[in-house]
Amino acid sequence: MHFNQTTHTTKCSKSMGSTERGLLTCLCKDNGRRGALKAIGALNLLSAGLWGSTWAESKESHPAEHYRIDTHHHFYPPAYQKAWLDYEDKRNIPHFTRQVSWSVESALADMDVAGVKKAMLSMASTPGVWFDLPLEDINKMVRSCNDFAAQMIQDHPGRFGLFATLPMVDVKSTLEEIAYVFDVLKADGVGLQTNYGDKWAGHQDYAPIYEELNRRKALVYFHPLAANCCGRLNTGTFPAVLEAPHDTSRAVVSLLLAGAFVKHKNIRWLFSHAGGTIPMLAGRINYFHGNAKNVNDFAPNGIEAELRKLYYDTANATYPASMAALLKLVPASQVVYGSDYPYLPMNTQVNALHELGLSKATIDMIEHKNAEHLI
């Protein structure tokens, strides 16, 4: 989210060091709960050594130079858009697709505004690429989406990369698509969903797929979707608010307990939205599984060590408390910029990152240096 400073100043307690007092004074220009949350998040970042030398440094304008790399950038080929609308029509689902405006031209324009040099293309979330179709049609949809992205890359050199989509519901088809996207399309990685028909990422059925991705030293990016079990829970909100981040956490824990992070050391794992709720639940996961009899099989150096090896993007996760929790769990070298475009303008996360007061070195790592190393 993007937070604007207000013109009001609130008196704050100053029973702390001079650096913290100055920081809190600046942050308390926001009224009420929002200002307090920003202060808490900022002080956590300060204690982690990630805060800039001065508040003035963090508030310097950031020119829209083309150096940022967006690792969380959705695209919608025409064939996919039609299938999504048909899917919603058959189930009497509100036309969420029509609420999202996307085209290659609009994506490039937004990239220019936000100073994004390169955007990594990946498919959107619910309902994935399956639409309850027969396997043959699923494979055709997957192939058409990957080919569409490859054409975007060819038409606009240097502006796009590809996290190719995979069928996953059939091992043979998936292995064939892996060969195609890497050997023919030269994809940068693959983009997977957190679950497929309520089989989460660590399910044993996916073992041959991960073995091949490990052999290829692939970058594997995960995006959440509303699971069949839980997409319509009556919580008074919609799945993107609670269900999506929780499903990312389910995927991480599923992979962790299955030993995937240990067995497939050559895979580089990247998770959306700061890992969902993983930063907040890491302690609980460690408490309940850290002393398991078989812990050496899935976390020989401890659960936190496994979580710290993963990469996390900033999409919809640049709220001060969220970033403070993430950067307490993992080093800044494991965090990459993600916009969640077109659901949010690309500069939403850029502006929010620059308002966190992180050091310039940390901002540079998140906005492009980590992604340059990762991809």
N, C-alpha and C positions, 0 to 999 in steps of 0.2 A: 504494500500500500504506500501511497505517497502522503507524507505528513508535511504540512506547511506550518511555519512558525507563526504564532499570533502576535499581535502588537501589545498584548498584556503581559505584565510581569507579576509573578506570584512570589511571595516571600517564602524562603525555604530554610530548613534547619541547616546550620553550618557547623555541626559538631563533628568535623572531619578535617582532613588535611587541606592545604591551600589549593592543590590541583583539583581535588574532588569538589571543593566548594565552588571554584570557578566554573567547573563543568556543570554542576547542578544548577547554578545560577542561570546559565545560558539555557539549559534544557527546560527550566521551569517557566520560561516564557509561554509555554503551552499551559492552558488551564487544566485543572482537575486530573482525572484518571489518566488521560493520555500523556500528559506531561510526566506524571509519576512513573508510568511504565517506561517511557523513554529514558528517564533518569536511572531506573533500576537496570535496564538493559545496557546503558552506556557505562555505568560503573562496573558491571560485570566484565565488559569488554576491556575497560581500563585495567582491571585486575589481571586479565589474561595477557596484557602487554600488547593489545591490538589497537589501542586508541591512539589517535594522532597526537602530535606534540601540543597543538593548540586547537581550540574550537574554530578559530579563524581559518586555520589550514583546511579543516574539513568542510568549511562553507565556501571555499573558493569555487568559482564557476568552473564547470567541466565542459570544455568545448566538444562539439559533436564530431570529433575526429574519428575516422573509420579504423578503429583498432579493436573494438569489443567483439567477442565471439558469443553468440547466443546458442546455448546448448539445449534449449527447451522451446522449440519453434514448430508449431503444428502447420500442416498443409492439407489441402482438401482437393484432390483431383476431381474433375467433373463426375466420373463414374462413381466415385465414393459418395459424393454429395447426393446423387440420385438414389443410391442404395440406402443411404441414411434416411432420406425423406420417405422412401417406401416403407422402411422398417418402422418409422414413427407412425405413419398412416395406418398400418395394419394393426398396431397395438394401441391406437388412440392416445399416443404420447404427444405432449405439446411439442411443436416444431422448434426444438432448440437450435437445429441447424440453421434455420432462417434468421436466428438472432445473431449469428456470427457471419460477418462480412469478410470474405477472403478472396484474394486474387494474387497472382504473381506480382502484378504492378503495385497493388496496395502494400504487399509485404516489403518490396524494395523501397517504397516511399517511407514506410515506417522505420526501416533500417537506417535510412539516411538521416532521419530526424534524431534517432537515438545514438548515432555514431557506431552502428553495428557493421563491422566489416564482413562478417560471415555468420550465417545462420544454419544450424544443423537441423535438417528437416526430419520430422518424425510424425507418425500418425496420431490422431486424437485419441481420446479415451473411449468411454462407453458409446456405442456397443462394439468397439474393436473393428475388426475387418471380417467378421463371420456372418452377422445378420441372420443366423440360423439357416445358413445356406448349405447345400450339399458340398462335400469336400472339393469336388472339381471346381465349383463356382468360387469357393473360398480361395483356392489356389490362383484362379484367374484374377480375382480382386487384388490379392497380394501382389501378383506380378504386375498388374496394371499400375498400382500405386508406386511401386519401386521404379518402374520405367518412366512414369510421369516425373518423379523426382530427379531421375538421371537426366531427363531432357532439360529440366530447370537448371541443373548444374552445367550442362553443356551450353545452354543459351546465355548464361550469366556467369562467365568464368570468375572464380574466386569468391563469389558471393554466397554460395550455398554448399553445404556438405550433406551427407545422408546417413541417418540411422535407419537402415532398411527394416521394413516390417517382415515378419515371418508368420507362417500359418500356425505353428505350434500344436495344433490339434491332431496332427499326424506327423510322426517322426520322419518317415521316408520323404514326404513332401517338404518338410522343413529342412532336412539335410540337403535336398536338391536346391532349395532356394538359397541356402547359405552359400553353396558353391557358385550360384549365379550372381548373387549380389557382390560377393568379394572378388571373384575371378573375372566377371564380365563387367559389372557396373563399377567396380572399385569403390564400394561403399566404405565409409569411415568406421562403421560399426553397425550394430543392429539395435532396434528399438522394440522391446517386449512389453507386454502388459503384466500387471502384478498377479493376475490369475486368469485362467482359461476354464470357464465352466466350473468354477469352484475347485479347481486344482491350482494350488498356489505354487509359487516359483520353485520351491524346493522339492516338488513332487518327484518321485523316482522315475516317472515316465519321461521326464525331460533329461535324464542323465546322459543319453547318447548325444543329445543336442549340445549340452554344455561341454561334453568331451571334445566335440568338433570345434566349438568356439574357443575352447582352451588351446587346442592344437594350433589354431590360427592366431592366438594371442589377441583375441577380439576385444573391442570395447562394447560392453553390453549395458544399454540404457533402459531403465524401467520407468514406465508411467502407470499410474493407478487407474482403475475404473471401478464402477459400482459392482460389487460381486452379486451373483444371483441371489445369494442368501439374504443380502442386507440392503439392496438398493432402494427398497420401499419401506424401510423402517419408519414408523410414525414418530419421528423426533421433532416435528414442527419445522424442519428445514429441508433442504434438498441435498442430494448425495455429495456434491462438490464441497460442501462445507465441512462435513464430518467424515463421510464414508471414504472419500478419496485418500485423504492423508492416513486414515487407519489402514487402508488396504496396502499402502506402501509399507507400513510397519509390518503387516502380516507377511508380505513378501520377503522383507529383510530377515525376519525371525525364522521364516520357513527355510530360507537358504542357509542361514546360520546353523540351525539345528540339524539340517541335512548334511552339514559338513562341506557344502559347496565352496565356501570361501577358502577352505583348506585344500580340498581336492583339486580345485581349478585355479591354481595360483597365477596362471598366465592371463586370466580374464581380468580386465579392468571394469569394475562394477560402478555404475553411475545411477543414482536414485533421485527422483523428482522431489520438489517441494521440501528441501532440507531433510529428506528422509521421513517425511510425514511426521509421526509422533515419536520417532526413535530418540531424538535428543532428550525428550521428557521421560521416556520409559526405559532408557538404558539401565538405570539403576535397578528397576524392578526385574528386567530381563536377567541381569547379572545375579540378583538375589535368588531368583528361583531356579536358574540353570547353571550358575557359576560353580557350584559344588557337585554337579551331577557326576555319577560314576564314570560316564563316558565323555566327560568334558574335553579330554585330550583328543578325542576324535573330531570335534568341531571347533574347539577353541583352545589349542595347546598353550597359547600365551595369554589366555584370559579373554573373556567376551569383549571387553572394551578394546583390546588390541585388534580384534577382528573388525569391529565397527569403525575404528580409526583408519583402517586401510581403504575403506570405501570412499567414493566420491559422491558429493551432494550438490544439487543445483539450488539457486536462490528463488526459483519461480514461486510467487505468492508466499514467500517466506522471509521477506526483508523487514518484517515487524521487529522492533528493537528486542523484545524479549525472546523471540524465536531465534534471531541471529546470535544473541548472547548465549543461548542454550547450545546451539550448534557449534559455535566456536569454543565453547568450553569442552565439548565432547571430542572434536576433531581439530587438527591444525588447519590454519587458513589455506594450506597447500592442497587441501582436499575439497575445496569449495569452488564452484564455477558459476558464472552468471547464466541465468535462464530467465526468459521473459514471460513464458506462457502465452505468447502471441498465437492467435489473434484475440484470445479472451481478455488480454490486457495489452495496452500499448507497450512497445518495447522499452520506452524510457521510464515507465512506472517503476520498475525495479532499479534502473540506473539512478533515478532521483532519490529513491529510498536508501540505496546503498550509500550515496554521498551525504545523506543526512544522518547516518549512524555515527559519524565521527571517527570512522576507522582511519588508520594511517594510510598515506598514499601508497606505500609498499603493499599493504594488504589489499587495497582497492585494485591495484594493478594485477595482483595475483588472481583475484576473483574475476575481474572483467576480461582478462585475456591470457595472462601468462600460464595459469594452470591448464586452461583448455588447449593452449598451444602444445604443452607437454603431453597432455592426455590424448589428444587426437593425432 
